Amino acid sequence: MEGPIKNTAQWAEAAAAQPLPEWEALPGIPLYMDQVVLYLSEQLRAFQREGGQPLLTSSMVNNYVKTGAIPRPEKKKYDRRHLGELIALCMLKQVLPLQDIKTLLGGDAPVEELYGLFCEVHRAALEEVRGELEKSRKEQADPRREALRLAAEANARRAAAEHILAGLEGAEKEEA
């Protein structure tokens, strides 16, 4: 029963071949809300579960602005900074709570630097998963076991990231 693993390995290969847009490739002109949602939906299509909840809606964007996760738009227009932060936020919200994402994306580093780092580690993670899936396919691994392994690894990595972020948040509060 190699089908699900083979299909997922092909998905990972396609996702790795079409990486997230580099900072300079993000639209240079400010976009209105509907354009932002449309653009980001297209960029993140590979990560959208078919028939599932959308990764981004205008309500979500408004909520991120209200909670301070992203800055307010200027004259209802969103620029590169917003787009970069929203891409990272859409991907990270699948595994981390919003407060942790705000800690992760906060700090003194320029947003383009953080976005570049996010794209780099995201691409590396996809490559790692692609390689693991290809190996599992060749070994004819049980698909249920593979899904369980990947989910358990994701949970362990999420917990480790949350511990690091809790320490980072504590250190930032001490400095303030």
Contacts in CASP RR format, 6 or more apart in sequence:
PFRMAT RR
TARGET T0000
AUTHOR 0000-0000-0000
METHOD contacts of the structure
MODEL  1
MEGPIKNTAQWAEAAAAQPLPEWEALPGIPLYMDQVVLYLSEQLRAFQRE
GGQPLLTSSMVNNYVKTGAIPRPEKKKYDRRHLGELIALCMLKQVLPLQD
IKTLLGGDAPVEELYGLFCEVHRAALEEVRGELEKSRKEQADPRREALRL
AAEANARRAAAEHILAGLEGAEKEEA
1 142 0 8 1.000
1 143 0 8 1.000
2 137 0 8 1.000
2 140 0 8 1.000
2 143 0 8 1.000
3 143 0 8 1.000
4 143 0 8 1.000
4 147 0 8 1.000
5 133 0 8 1.000
5 136 0 8 1.000
5 137 0 8 1.000
5 141 0 8 1.000
5 143 0 8 1.000
5 146 0 8 1.000
6 137 0 8 1.000
8 133 0 8 1.000
9 130 0 8 1.000
9 131 0 8 1.000
9 133 0 8 1.000
9 134 0 8 1.000
9 136 0 8 1.000
9 137 0 8 1.000
11 46 0 8 1.000
12 126 0 8 1.000
12 129 0 8 1.000
12 130 0 8 1.000
12 131 0 8 1.000
12 133 0 8 1.000
13 130 0 8 1.000
14 46 0 8 1.000
15 46 0 8 1.000
15 47 0 8 1.000
15 126 0 8 1.000
16 123 0 8 1.000
16 126 0 8 1.000
16 127 0 8 1.000
16 130 0 8 1.000
18 46 0 8 1.000
19 119 0 8 1.000
19 122 0 8 1.000
19 123 0 8 1.000
19 126 0 8 1.000
20 43 0 8 1.000
20 87 0 8 1.000
20 118 0 8 1.000
20 119 0 8 1.000
20 122 0 8 1.000
20 123 0 8 1.000
21 43 0 8 1.000
21 87 0 8 1.000
22 116 0 8 1.000
22 119 0 8 1.000
23 80 0 8 1.000
23 84 0 8 1.000
23 112 0 8 1.000
23 115 0 8 1.000
23 116 0 8 1.000
26 80 0 8 1.000
26 83 0 8 1.000
26 84 0 8 1.000
27 39 0 8 1.000
27 80 0 8 1.000
27 83 0 8 1.000
28 79 0 8 1.000
28 80 0 8 1.000
30 73 0 8 1.000
30 74 0 8 1.000
30 75 0 8 1.000
30 77 0 8 1.000
30 78 0 8 1.000
30 79 0 8 1.000
31 39 0 8 1.000
31 77 0 8 1.000
31 78 0 8 1.000
31 79 0 8 1.000
31 83 0 8 1.000
32 76 0 8 1.000
32 77 0 8 1.000
32 78 0 8 1.000
33 58 0 8 1.000
33 61 0 8 1.000
33 73 0 8 1.000
33 76 0 8 1.000
33 78 0 8 1.000
34 58 0 8 1.000
36 56 0 8 1.000
36 61 0 8 1.000
36 78 0 8 1.000
36 82 0 8 1.000
36 83 0 8 1.000
36 86 0 8 1.000
37 56 0 8 1.000
37 57 0 8 1.000
37 58 0 8 1.000
37 61 0 8 1.000
39 83 0 8 1.000
40 55 0 8 1.000
40 56 0 8 1.000
40 83 0 8 1.000
40 86 0 8 1.000
40 87 0 8 1.000
40 90 0 8 1.000
41 48 0 8 1.000
41 54 0 8 1.000
41 55 0 8 1.000
41 56 0 8 1.000
43 87 0 8 1.000
44 55 0 8 1.000
44 56 0 8 1.000
44 87 0 8 1.000
44 90 0 8 1.000
44 91 0 8 1.000
47 55 0 8 1.000
47 90 0 8 1.000
47 91 0 8 1.000
47 94 0 8 1.000
48 54 0 8 1.000
48 55 0 8 1.000
55 90 0 8 1.000
56 86 0 8 1.000
56 90 0 8 1.000
61 70 0 8 1.000
61 78 0 8 1.000
61 86 0 8 1.000
64 70 0 8 1.000
64 86 0 8 1.000
64 89 0 8 1.000
64 98 0 8 1.000
65 71 0 8 1.000
65 72 0 8 1.000
65 73 0 8 1.000
67 98 0 8 1.000
67 102 0 8 1.000
68 102 0 8 1.000
69 85 0 8 1.000
69 89 0 8 1.000
69 98 0 8 1.000
69 101 0 8 1.000
69 102 0 8 1.000
69 105 0 8 1.000
70 82 0 8 1.000
70 85 0 8 1.000
70 86 0 8 1.000
70 89 0 8 1.000
71 81 0 8 1.000
71 82 0 8 1.000
73 79 0 8 1.000
73 82 0 8 1.000
78 86 0 8 1.000
80 112 0 8 1.000
81 111 0 8 1.000
84 111 0 8 1.000
84 115 0 8 1.000
85 105 0 8 1.000
85 111 0 8 1.000
85 115 0 8 1.000
87 115 0 8 1.000
87 118 0 8 1.000
88 101 0 8 1.000
88 105 0 8 1.000
88 114 0 8 1.000
88 115 0 8 1.000
88 118 0 8 1.000
89 101 0 8 1.000
89 105 0 8 1.000
91 118 0 8 1.000
91 122 0 8 1.000
92 101 0 8 1.000
92 104 0 8 1.000
93 101 0 8 1.000
95 154 0 8 1.000
95 157 0 8 1.000
95 158 0 8 1.000
95 161 0 8 1.000
96 104 0 8 1.000
96 158 0 8 1.000
96 161 0 8 1.000
96 162 0 8 1.000
96 165 0 8 1.000
100 161 0 8 1.000
100 162 0 8 1.000
100 165 0 8 1.000
103 165 0 8 1.000
103 168 0 8 1.000
103 169 0 8 1.000
103 172 0 8 1.000
104 165 0 8 1.000
104 168 0 8 1.000
105 111 0 8 1.000
105 114 0 8 1.000
106 114 0 8 1.000
107 172 0 8 1.000
129 150 0 8 1.000
133 146 0 8 1.000
136 146 0 8 1.000
END
